[in-house]
Amino acid sequence: MDISLYKGIHVFCETRGDKVIDNSLELLGEATVLKGKMAHNPEVTAVIIGSDVEKHVDTLAKYGADKVIVVDDEKYSTYRPDYFAEALAKVSDEYKPEIVLVGATLKGEEIGPTAAKILDTGMAAHCVELDIREDGEFLQVVPAFGGKVLGDILCPNHRPQMASMKAGLVDKIVFEGKEAAVEKFNPEVAGYGDKLEVLEVIEDTAEKVSLSNAELIVAGGFGIGDQAGWDKLEKLAELLGGATGCTRPALDEGWTEREETMVGTSGVAIKPKVYLGFGISGAAHHTCGIKGAGTIISVNKDDYAPIFEVSDYKVVSDWEKIVDLLIERLYNKRDFKRS
Ligand SMILES: Cc1cc2nc3c(=O)[nH]c(=O)nc-3n(C[C@H](O)[C@H](O)[C@H](O)COP(=O)(O)OP(=O)(O)OC[C@H]3O[C@@H](n4cnc5c(N)ncnc54)[C@H](O)[C@@H]3O)c2cc1C
């Protein structure tokens, strides 16, 4: 492979509903930062795949895209990972970027590695930092061993160099008045053909406060114990006007089905003003996701739980006593009708 043929940074931009997700806009900003460190001043290109997605060009320019490649076709109106991955791979094959960034979202984690496989290159998943070294190599930093060790990943012999990063680790950058060149590209995409059939699309219509914007997050772990306990925790979050976050075991238990609310290495990084954690031990996999939180308050019945080491306030107690007390106080204060 002649890697000198590969130039530019591509950012796969994901849409949800009628919007480009924040994770993609953050990665566009990060791409402009990387561009500033590269001597040959590469172009930052947003790659958007979907049906009726050209309308997002101005947004993508505003957040840093010099160019937008629009792959617009009715066949992308319903999400199929095979179609999206193949389309992304074909964009890379055609335009030969040196770097491709993808959000570490549920879709990104399907599309990115599948595209990498098609392109016969590697992908560093869940990077916590991206950089350009002095020798020009693209550095992808990934946590290992529960976040205790950070590994430097390089991809010197293959192109493109692909990396994913979850939301909340870098900031969006606004470029007011910026315009982007638009290129339309509609490759032939076969996917897995009729081996895959979409039977039904079930949208998550639950109106919950999103974790990325929440000023207060009530997080729960395995110590919550059961579904009834979890429902109580959700109630507290609702009364406080906050969002609910979870650890891996709480998700695995099925107390919440909202995978996007898992906080930590394989989940999201959060930056609320206040994090209220209940029944969480404080494994590094989880705490690496709460580094950006303002005040951390933790409730655990174990005086020596590691979560207390990263907390501003510790409460050694059964979680339910504290949650019951808070709910009681909030009901009294707001004069809520109990349900
Ligand atoms: C590759 C990899 C990636 C991972 N990624 C993530 C990730 O992104 N996010 C994540 O969260 N985990 C992740 N994990 C799992 C992680 O290592 C821990 O296992 C997990 O965070 C522990 O969750 P927990 O604190 O809820 O459960 P536990 O470790 O079981 O802790 C439960 C806590 O509840 C307390 N408790 C029990 N009963 C009560 C009570 N009545 N009142 C108060 N306290 C009580 C206990 O004292 C204990 O401290 C990952 C693991 C691997 C291997």
The ligand as a Gaussian input file, in Angstrom:
#p B3LYP/6-31G(d) Opt

LIG

0 1
 C      -13.463000      -4.150000      29.164000
 C      -14.419000      -3.710000      30.245000
 C      -15.102000      -2.524000      30.068000
 C      -15.988000      -2.097000      31.058000
 N      -16.650000      -0.906000      30.874000
 C      -17.459000      -0.458000      31.851000
 C      -18.112000       0.811000      31.711000
 O      -18.005000       1.513000      30.710000
 N      -18.878000       1.228000      32.733000
 C      -19.049000       0.488000      33.888000
 O      -19.765000       0.949000      34.794000
 N      -18.468000      -0.705000      34.024000
 C      -17.674000      -1.195000      33.046000
 N      -17.073000      -2.410000      33.210000
 C      -17.356000      -3.174000      34.447000
 C      -16.512000      -2.650000      35.604000
 O      -15.229000      -3.222000      35.592000
 C      -17.165000      -2.958000      36.973000
 O      -17.428000      -4.330000      37.049000
 C      -18.469000      -2.178000      37.182000
 O      -18.275000      -0.788000      36.966000
 C      -18.960000      -2.391000      38.617000
 O      -20.259000      -1.893000      38.704000
 P      -20.960000      -1.592000      40.075000
 O      -20.145000      -0.601000      40.840000
 O      -22.362000      -1.252000      39.779000
 O      -21.001000      -3.030000      40.789000
 P      -20.150000      -3.636000      41.961000
 O      -18.695000      -3.515000      41.680000
 O      -20.708000      -4.984000      42.223000
 O      -20.453000      -2.699000      43.209000
 C      -21.677000      -2.627000      43.881000
 C      -21.481000      -1.687000      45.045000
 O      -22.727000      -1.489000      45.684000
 C      -22.516000      -1.428000      47.067000
 N      -23.779000      -1.795000      47.713000
 C      -24.360000      -3.021000      47.774000
 N      -25.539000      -2.940000      48.411000
 C      -25.703000      -1.639000      48.771000
 C      -26.717000      -0.930000      49.457000
 N      -27.825000      -1.533000      49.889000
 N      -26.536000       0.403000      49.653000
 C      -25.411000       1.036000      49.236000
 N      -24.421000       0.411000      48.597000
 C      -24.560000      -0.902000      48.342000
 C      -21.386000      -2.399000      47.343000
 O      -20.714000      -2.065000      48.562000
 C      -20.505000      -2.206000      46.117000
 O      -19.506000      -1.237000      46.366000
 C      -16.199000      -2.869000      32.233000
 C      -15.492000      -4.068000      32.393000
 C      -14.629000      -4.489000      31.409000
 C      -13.882000      -5.780000      31.601000

